[in-house]
Every structure is written in C-alpha cells, then in structure tokens.
Amino acid sequence: MASSRNTEIGLGAVKTVVCLVSLLTAMPAFARTASPAVTARTACLGGKITGDQRIAGCTTLIAAKGTRRKDLIGAYLNRGADYLNKNDIDVAIANFSELIRIDPKFRGVFTNRGEAYRRKGLLDQAIADLDRAIAINRRDSAAWFNRGITYSDKGDPDHAIADYNQAIRLNSRDAWYFNNRGNSYSDKTDFGSALADYNQAIALKPNFALAYFNRGTNWRNMGHDTPAFSDLNDSIRLNPNYAAAYGNRARLFRDNGKIDRALADFDQSLRLDPDGYCDAYARGNIHFDRHDFAKALADYDQTLRVKPDHADALNTRCLTKAALGRPREGLADCEASLRLKAGDPFTLDSRGLCYLKLGELDLAIDDFTAALTANPKIANAFYGRGLAKRKKGDESGADSDFVAAKAVYSDIAAEFWHYGVD
C-alpha cells in the first residue's frame, strides 16, 4: 500500500449553485379578506414565503380558471425554480417545459431548465438550453455563468473560463463569478490566475467562506501551507459547519506531521457530513499507517458504503483485512478493485499478501512479481515475494528480495510484523 499522502490529495475547489430566475410582482393591498384566487396569486408571485408555500400557491393559480397568461408564466417559472431548489428535478423540468410551450422566448426559463438538465447529468442538453438563453438575451450574465459551470462539469475549463469572462464583463461585482473562474484556472493548474480571482472574490465579499476555502486549497496546491492554514481557518470561522474546510485543514495537519490534530479535524468533518467519503478514506489511511487496522477498516467500510466503486478504498480494505487475519475476505475486495483498476501494482501487491497469508505461495509470487514489473519501487512486494520464496526453500532468491525491499524502505520487516507475517 502506498502512503496516505500519495494515494489521496483532498478536496479540490468547490463551485457554487448556479443562478436561478424567478418572477416576483408587487401585490395590491386589500381592505377586505382576499379571495382564494388572490391569495394564491400572492403566495405564488409575492414576496418572502417558503418554497413549499409558493409551490402550493402556484399550483392553485395554475389550476384556477381564467388565470392570466402573464400569471401562468410566472407560476410555472416560480414553481419550477422551487422544485429545483428541492432537487425534484424532473418536476422542475416539466414546469419549465410547459412555460416554454406557452412562451418559447421568455427570458430566464432556458437558464433554469439548463440548470435542471445539468443537475440531472444531461450536460449537452443543459448547454443547448443555455445557448438558447444567451441567444434570447446576450446580456444575461447568469446564463453565461451557468453555462460556464456546465462546461466545467464537462471537464472543459477553457470554455468555462470564456463564459465566466463574459459574465464578468456584464457584471464585475459578483463575487461568485470570480470564485468559479478561479476554480477553472485551478483545474488548468494555473494557480496564479486562480489566486488572483479568489482574491477578487474575497475583496467583493469579505465573508465568503467558500472563496476562503478555495483559496486555501489553491495555496496548498502551490505548496504554501502557512497561507493555506490561514484561509482554511477563516473559512471555518465564517462557517463553523463547513465540513470540507475541516477535511482540507486535516490534510494540511497530516502533511505537516500533526496527526492528532488531523484526526480531530477529520472527526469533525465526518460528524458534519457522514457521507464525506473522501475524508473517511483519508482518515482510514491515517489509522492504517498507525497500524490501527480495526479503525481503518471501519473508515474504509464507510467510504465504500457511500461510493462502492472506490477502487483505492477496495484495495486498502483488502490489505486491511489481510492484516486483520481475514485474507480470504480481502481477496474479494482486491478482485473488485482490479476490475475497476486493472493491473494496478498496489492492488496486485495487496492480493499477493492475501495469497501469502493463505499459503498459496505460487499465486503470491506471481502477484508480487506483476506488481514489481509495473512499479519496481514497491518495498512490500519485494519483501512479500522474499517471504514466499523462503517458504518454498529458495533462500538465495529470498535474500535478494529482502535486500531490494530494505533499499526502498529500511523498516519493511517491522511493517510486515504488523501485518502478522514474518
């Protein structure tokens, strides 16, 4: 197994939710009790109410006889936006599509439906809708911004940056626009340009916890731990419930040898977000490196509960089970990992250890040899193969492998003692 620092790099820059369009109108005052239709219109198109209240009002307004076309448009737009905020994506799309049927040139609706398609993972359909939104109103900065996010989701930072540039030209006072362009520069490993954008985002919005988080992550990517700590501290100060900020600060503590503080931050991150599989995996690696295999196994289980196709977690759980004396169970995890990541040398090494502990020496030697063919710097594979050769009576071959293993990692024998093999 590689060290945790090599197998897990932490959370990257985080995007915001996109801009949604809704329609609010001024409501007249009434000296007497309002009719149900007026009450519904007020709830649907009025001011500060909950999303569920607005959905109910819009539903009543849509169903009412004689509702004006303008109010129908507003009702479908607002009800769709509230369903989207509730992550009820298909219902949101249905509302936006009905609005488009009523008025195919209504400003904003393609922006909203494009976002709904993006959240559903239909990125090409999202871009098609955002193209139409921009064609209807080229000064719609939200449409440019949302399309930038969609291109970012497609792994196309250049197109994303071009769209963020246009959004910023139209509205240079929106901190989110600079934050997200910074993320795309970070995706291109242009950390200097990313830093400039995060600086501007924070200048525009000094209490912007997300931008501090992203800038802290960017500093870490640049190898500057001191300002990274400062920004992540500020992110947590501004939002004490920001799980990702605790997770990335934990990685900084870990990389600086402050393991107990790293574990404390990972614990807090996972209390706030039990489904944070990246942090569960990273914490498991720390427990593994400390040879606390029971805790490591619990963290790998948590990781795989959320993300069953996490190939590295399957590998490390395989190795952990072998260390705990459960190599037959470990084999199943190694096989699953190799189906996802064929030929991975670290997983072949882990499977070799399982075979070694099961006494299947030829299979163990085959896996250790395959691992070393792919990566000749895996000390575990040299040492494990040496042990298998010695058990088969090949003392000369064993001694040669032991020497090679200790040249890579001098304490490799102690490591195998913790695995229950000597």
MILUMTI-688631 format. One record per residue (C-alpha): residue number from 1; x, y negated, z; residue in three letters. Coordinates in steps of 0.05 Angstrom, whole numbers, plus 5000, padded with zeros to 4 digits. Layout:
REC  NUM  X  Y  Z  ALA
...
This chain:
REC  1  5000  5000  5000  MET
REC  2  5025  4930  4984  ALA
REC  3  5026  4878  5040  SER
REC  4  4962  4839  5050  SER
REC  5  4996  4776  5025  ARG
REC  6  5008  4808  4958  ASN
REC  7  4940  4840  4949  THR
REC  8  4894  4783  4969  GLU
REC  9  4901  4710  4953  ILE
REC  10  4839  4679  4984  GLY
REC  11  4781  4638  4961  LEU
REC  12  4791  4591  4904  GLY
REC  13  4758  4524  4891  ALA
REC  14  4684  4522  4903  VAL
REC  15  4632  4489  4858  LYS
REC  16  4570  4452  4878  THR
REC  17  4499  4468  4859  VAL
REC  18  4480  4431  4796  VAL
REC  19  4435  4371  4788  CYS
REC  20  4361  4385  4781  LEU
REC  21  4309  4338  4753  VAL
REC  22  4242  4326  4788  SER
REC  23  4186  4276  4779  LEU
REC  24  4160  4231  4835  LEU
REC  25  4108  4177  4825  THR
REC  26  4080  4123  4871  ALA
REC  27  4015  4142  4904  MET
REC  28  3958  4093  4916  PRO
REC  29  3933  4080  4986  ALA
REC  30  3863  4104  5004  PHE
REC  31  3817  4073  5055  ALA
REC  32  3776  4137  5060  ARG
REC  33  3790  4212  5061  THR
REC  34  3823  4232  4995  ALA
REC  35  3791  4285  4950  SER
REC  36  3825  4354  4944  PRO
REC  37  3850  4335  4875  ALA
REC  38  3882  4271  4900  VAL
REC  39  3911  4308  4959  THR
REC  40  3942  4359  4912  ALA
REC  41  3970  4305  4867  ARG
REC  42  4001  4271  4927  THR
REC  43  4032  4336  4951  ALA
REC  44  4058  4353  4882  CYS
REC  45  4083  4286  4857  LEU
REC  46  4091  4248  4922  GLY
REC  47  4149  4237  4969  GLY
REC  48  4182  4275  5027  LYS
REC  49  4149  4342  5037  ILE
REC  50  4175  4413  5039  THR
REC  51  4185  4454  4977  GLY
REC  52  4130  4503  4996  ASP
REC  53  4082  4445  5006  GLN
REC  54  4100  4416  4938  ARG
REC  55  4091  4484  4904  ILE
REC  56  4022  4491  4935  ALA
REC  57  4003  4421  4914  GLY
REC  58  4028  4431  4843  CYS
REC  59  3992  4498  4838  THR
REC  60  3927  4465  4857  THR
REC  61  3939  4407  4810  LEU
REC  62  3954  4454  4751  ILE
REC  63  3891  4495  4764  ALA
REC  64  3846  4434  4771  ALA
REC  65  3800  4416  4713  LYS
REC  66  3815  4351  4679  GLY
REC  67  3887  4343  4703  THR
REC  68  3921  4291  4660  ARG
REC  69  3976  4315  4613  ARG
REC  70  4027  4270  4648  LYS
REC  71  4010  4301  4715  ASP
REC  72  4013  4372  4686  LEU
REC  73  4083  4357  4661  ILE
REC  74  4104  4332  4729  GLY
REC  75  4071  4391  4764  ALA
REC  76  4107  4443  4722  TYR
REC  77  4173  4406  4728  LEU
REC  78  4169  4399  4804  ASN
REC  79  4142  4468  4816  ARG
REC  80  4196  4498  4773  GLY
REC  81  4250  4459  4809  ALA
REC  82  4224  4481  4877  ASP
REC  83  4221  4554  4855  TYR
REC  84  4292  4547  4830  LEU
REC  85  4313  4518  4897  ASN
REC  86  4282  4580  4929  LYS
REC  87  4322  4623  4879  ASN
REC  88  4258  4651  4849  ASP
REC  89  4290  4645  4781  ILE
REC  90  4241  4680  4735  ASP
REC  91  4182  4640  4762  VAL
REC  92  4223  4576  4754  ALA
REC  93  4238  4594  4681  ILE
REC  94  4164  4607  4668  ALA
REC  95  4146  4538  4695  ASN
REC  96  4199  4503  4654  PHE
REC  97  4179  4542  4592  SER
REC  98  4106  4522  4600  GLU
REC  99  4127  4449  4606  LEU
REC  100  4168  4456  4542  ILE
REC  101  4107  4484  4507  ARG
REC  102  4068  4422  4529  ILE
REC  103  4123  4372  4512  ASP
REC  104  4185  4400  4476  PRO
REC  105  4221  4333  4481  LYS
REC  106  4211  4319  4555  PHE
REC  107  4275  4294  4587  ARG
REC  108  4304  4338  4641  GLY
REC  109  4267  4403  4631  VAL
REC  110  4321  4434  4588  PHE
REC  111  4372  4414  4641  THR
REC  112  4332  4451  4693  ASN
REC  113  4317  4513  4652  ARG
REC  114  4390  4515  4632  GLY
REC  115  4409  4518  4705  GLU
REC  116  4359  4573  4717  ALA
REC  117  4389  4614  4660  TYR
REC  118  4458  4601  4689  ARG
REC  119  4438  4628  4757  ARG
REC  120  4410  4689  4723  LYS
REC  121  4476  4700  4688  GLY
REC  122  4449  4685  4619  LEU
REC  123  4504  4635  4603  LEU
REC  124  4495  4630  4528  ASP
REC  125  4421  4614  4537  GLN
REC  126  4439  4564  4590  ALA
REC  127  4487  4529  4543  ILE
REC  128  4435  4529  4488  ALA
REC  129  4385  4493  4534  ASP
REC  130  4437  4444  4558  LEU
REC  131  4456  4429  4485  ASP
REC  132  4383  4411  4473  ARG
REC  133  4381  4369  4536  ALA
REC  134  4441  4330  4512  ILE
REC  135  4412  4323  4442  ALA
REC  136  4349  4293  4472  ILE
REC  137  4388  4245  4516  ASN
REC  138  4463  4238  4506  ARG
REC  139  4466  4192  4566  ARG
REC  140  4441  4246  4613  ASP
REC  141  4503  4255  4657  SER
REC  142  4470  4312  4695  ALA
REC  143  4463  4353  4631  ALA
REC  144  4537  4343  4614  TRP
REC  145  4556  4361  4685  PHE
REC  146  4513  4423  4687  ASN
REC  147  4540  4447  4620  ARG
REC  148  4610  4437  4648  GLY
REC  149  4593  4484  4706  ILE
REC  150  4565  4535  4657  THR
REC  151  4629  4533  4615  TYR
REC  152  4668  4541  4679  SER
REC  153  4626  4603  4695  ASP
REC  154  4644  4630  4626  LYS
REC  155  4718  4622  4642  GLY
REC  156  4727  4564  4594  ASP
REC  157  4758  4508  4635  PRO
REC  158  4777  4467  4573  ASP
REC  159  4705  4459  4551  HIS
REC  160  4685  4448  4623  ALA
REC  161  4734  4391  4631  ILE
REC  162  4710  4359  4566  ALA
REC  163  4639  4359  4593  ASP
REC  164  4659  4333  4661  TYR
REC  165  4698  4277  4626  ASN
REC  166  4634  4256  4591  GLN
REC  167  4594  4260  4655  ALA
REC  168  4646  4216  4689  ILE
REC  169  4645  4166  4632  ARG
REC  170  4570  4159  4642  LEU
REC  171  4573  4158  4718  ASN
REC  172  4640  4147  4751  SER
REC  173  4611  4141  4821  ARG
REC  174  4590  4213  4831  ASP
REC  175  4639  4250  4875  ALA
REC  176  4613  4318  4852  TRP
REC  177  4635  4304  4781  TYR
REC  178  4708  4293  4803  PHE
REC  179  4705  4353  4850  ASN
REC  180  4683  4400  4796  ASN
REC  181  4732  4374  4744  ARG
REC  182  4786  4385  4797  GLY
REC  183  4763  4457  4802  ASN
REC  184  4771  4467  4727  SER
REC  185  4840  4436  4728  TYR
REC  186  4856  4484  4785  SER
REC  187  4831  4542  4741  ASP
REC  188  4883  4520  4690  LYS
REC  189  4936  4517  4746  THR
REC  190  4942  4442  4732  ASP
REC  191  4945  4429  4806  PHE
REC  192  4970  4357  4798  GLY
REC  193  4909  4336  4758  SER
REC  194  4864  4375  4806  ALA
REC  195  4895  4338  4865  LEU
REC  196  4880  4271  4833  ALA
REC  197  4807  4290  4822  ASP
REC  198  4798  4316  4893  TYR
REC  199  4829  4251  4919  ASN
REC  200  4778  4211  4879  GLN
REC  201  4721  4254  4902  ALA
REC  202  4740  4242  4975  ILE
REC  203  4750  4168  4963  ALA
REC  204  4679  4164  4936  LEU
REC  205  4651  4208  4991  LYS
REC  206  4695  4209  5053  PRO
REC  207  4651  4261  5089  ASN
REC  208  4656  4310  5031  PHE
REC  209  4672  4375  5067  ALA
REC  210  4673  4416  5003  LEU
REC  211  4724  4369  4970  ALA
REC  212  4769  4374  5030  TYR
REC  213  4764  4449  5026  PHE
REC  214  4781  4449  4952  ASN
REC  215  4838  4400  4961  ARG
REC  216  4865  4443  5019  GLY
REC  217  4862  4504  4974  THR
REC  218  4897  4465  4920  ASN
REC  219  4952  4444  4967  TRP
REC  220  4961  4517  4987  ARG
REC  221  4966  4537  4913  ASN
REC  222  5021  4484  4906  MET
REC  223  5059  4513  4965  GLY
REC  224  5047  4454  5012  HIS
REC  225  5020  4485  5075  ASP
REC  226  5021  4423  5120  THR
REC  227  4971  4381  5080  PRO
REC  228  4932  4445  5066  ALA
REC  229  4922  4455  5141  PHE
REC  230  4902  4382  5149  SER
REC  231  4849  4386  5095  ASP
REC  232  4820  4451  5119  LEU
REC  233  4817  4424  5189  ASN
REC  234  4779  4363  5163  ASP
REC  235  4732  4408  5123  SER
REC  236  4716  4447  5187  ILE
REC  237  4709  4382  5227  ARG
REC  238  4658  4356  5177  LEU
REC  239  4622  4423  5172  ASN
REC  240  4635  4469  5231  PRO
REC  241  4593  4524  5198  ASN
REC  242  4635  4526  5135  TYR
REC  243  4656  4600  5133  ALA
REC  244  4701  4594  5072  ALA
REC  245  4742  4539  5105  ALA
REC  246  4756  4584  5165  TYR
REC  247  4775  4640  5117  GLY
REC  248  4825  4600  5078  ASN
REC  249  4855  4569  5141  ARG
REC  250  4862  4640  5167  ALA
REC  251  4904  4656  5105  ARG
REC  252  4949  4597  5119  LEU
REC  253  4958  4621  5191  PHE
REC  254  4972  4691  5166  ARG
REC  255  5023  4667  5115  ASP
REC  256  5058  4627  5170  ASN
REC  257  5062  4687  5216  GLY
REC  258  5008  4663  5265  LYS
REC  259  4970  4728  5262  ILE
REC  260  4927  4719  5324  ASP
REC  261  4902  4651  5300  ARG
REC  262  4889  4681  5232  ALA
REC  263  4847  4736  5262  LEU
REC  264  4808  4685  5304  ALA
REC  265  4791  4645  5241  ASP
REC  266  4772  4708  5202  PHE
REC  267  4728  4728  5260  ASP
REC  268  4693  4661  5258  GLN
REC  269  4685  4663  5183  SER
REC  270  4653  4731  5186  LEU
REC  271  4607  4711  5243  ARG
REC  272  4582  4655  5199  LEU
REC  273  4579  4697  5136  ASP
REC  274  4577  4772  5149  PRO
REC  275  4574  4784  5074  ASP
REC  276  4641  4749  5062  GLY
REC  277  4675  4809  5033  TYR
REC  278  4739  4772  5014  CYS
REC  279  4750  4754  5087  ASP
REC  280  4731  4823  5112  ALA
REC  281  4782  4853  5064  TYR
REC  282  4836  4804  5085  ALA
REC  283  4823  4817  5159  ARG
REC  284  4825  4892  5146  GLY
REC  285  4894  4883  5114  ASN
REC  286  4919  4848  5177  ILE
REC  287  4892  4904  5221  HIS
REC  288  4924  4955  5174  PHE
REC  289  4991  4920  5177  ASP
REC  290  4985  4923  5253  ARG
REC  291  4970  4997  5248  HIS
REC  292  4902  4987  5280  ASP
REC  293  4871  5034  5230  PHE
REC  294  4803  5040  5263  ALA
REC  295  4791  4965  5257  LYS
REC  296  4819  4964  5187  ALA
REC  297  4771  5019  5167  LEU
REC  298  4712  4980  5195  ALA
REC  299  4732  4919  5154  ASP
REC  300  4741  4959  5090  TYR
REC  301  4673  4991  5102  ASP
REC  302  4643  4920  5109  GLN
REC  303  4677  4898  5045  THR
REC  304  4651  4957  5006  LEU
REC  305  4581  4951  5034  ARG
REC  306  4577  4883  5000  VAL
REC  307  4620  4898  4939  LYS
REC  308  4621  4973  4925  PRO
REC  309  4666  4964  4863  ASP
REC  310  4723  4930  4901  HIS
REC  311  4779  4974  4874  ALA
REC  312  4832  4948  4922  ASP
REC  313  4787  4959  4983  ALA
REC  314  4773  5030  4959  LEU
REC  315  4849  5041  4954  ASN
REC  316  4864  5014  5023  THR
REC  317  4806  5053  5053  ARG
REC  318  4834  5115  5021  CYS
REC  319  4902  5102  5053  LEU
REC  320  4870  5084  5119  THR
REC  321  4830  5149  5121  LYS
REC  322  4894  5187  5106  ALA
REC  323  4929  5152  5164  ALA
REC  324  4870  5169  5210  LEU
REC  325  4876  5243  5192  GLY
REC  326  4818  5244  5143  ARG
REC  327  4856  5254  5077  PRO
REC  328  4800  5294  5043  ARG
REC  329  4753  5235  5052  GLU
REC  330  4809  5189  5029  GLY
REC  331  4815  5226  4963  LEU
REC  332  4744  5208  4944  ALA
REC  333  4759  5134  4954  ASP
REC  334  4824  5138  4914  CYS
REC  335  4787  5173  4857  GLU
REC  336  4734  5118  4857  ALA
REC  337  4788  5064  4858  SER
REC  338  4825  5096  4799  LEU
REC  339  4760  5099  4759  ARG
REC  340  4757  5023  4766  LEU
REC  341  4832  5010  4760  LYS
REC  342  4862  5067  4720  ALA
REC  343  4935  5082  4732  GLY
REC  344  4943  5033  4789  ASP
REC  345  5010  5052  4821  PRO
REC  346  4990  5033  4892  PHE
REC  347  4928  5076  4888  THR
REC  348  4968  5134  4860  LEU
REC  349  5015  5126  4919  ASP
REC  350  4956  5128  4967  SER
REC  351  4928  5190  4934  ARG
REC  352  4997  5221  4938  GLY
REC  353  4996  5211  5013  LEU
REC  354  4928  5245  5018  CYS
REC  355  4955  5305  4979  TYR
REC  356  5017  5305  5023  LEU
REC  357  4976  5308  5086  LYS
REC  358  4933  5363  5056  LEU
REC  359  4996  5404  5040  GLY
REC  360  4983  5401  4965  GLU
REC  361  5056  5385  4951  LEU
REC  362  5059  5390  4876  ASP
REC  363  5000  5343  4868  LEU
REC  364  5032  5295  4917  ALA
REC  365  5098  5295  4879  ILE
REC  366  5061  5284  4813  ASP
REC  367  5024  5223  4841  ASP
REC  368  5086  5193  4875  PHE
REC  369  5125  5202  4810  THR
REC  370  5070  5170  4769  ALA
REC  371  5067  5111  4818  ALA
REC  372  5143  5101  4813  LEU
REC  373  5141  5105  4737  THR
REC  374  5093  5046  4737  ALA
REC  375  5128  5009  4794  ASN
REC  376  5197  5033  4816  PRO
REC  377  5196  4988  4878  LYS
REC  378  5143  5025  4920  ILE
REC  379  5181  5049  4982  ALA
REC  380  5121  5092  5004  ASN
REC  381  5123  5132  4940  ALA
REC  382  5198  5146  4946  PHE
REC  383  5192  5167  5018  TYR
REC  384  5128  5207  5009  GLY
REC  385  5159  5244  4949  ARG
REC  386  5221  5257  4992  GLY
REC  387  5179  5288  5046  LEU
REC  388  5143  5332  4996  ALA
REC  389  5209  5354  4964  LYS
REC  390  5237  5371  5033  ARG
REC  391  5177  5413  5049  LYS
REC  392  5189  5450  4984  LYS
REC  393  5262  5462  5003  GLY
REC  394  5293  5410  4956  ASP
REC  395  5338  5376  5007  GLU
REC  396  5382  5342  4955  SER
REC  397  5322  5312  4919  GLY
REC  398  5291  5292  4986  ALA
REC  399  5355  5257  5009  ASP
REC  400  5359  5218  4944  SER
REC  401  5288  5194  4951  ASP
REC  402  5298  5175  5024  PHE
REC  403  5358  5132  5005  VAL
REC  404  5318  5098  4950  ALA
REC  405  5260  5085  4997  ALA
REC  406  5303  5054  5051  LYS
REC  407  5337  5009  4999  ALA
REC  408  5268  4979  4985  VAL
REC  409  5243  4978  5058  TYR
REC  410  5291  4996  5114  SER
REC  411  5236  5014  5164  ASP
REC  412  5198  5061  5119  ILE
REC  413  5208  5121  5165  ALA
REC  414  5173  5084  5222  ALA
REC  415  5116  5066  5175  GLU
REC  416  5105  5140  5158  PHE
REC  417  5107  5157  5231  TRP
REC  418  5046  5111  5240  HIS
REC  419  5013  5149  5182  TYR
REC  420  5022  5213  5221  GLY
REC  421  5075  5241  5174  VAL
REC  422  5149  5252  5189  ASP
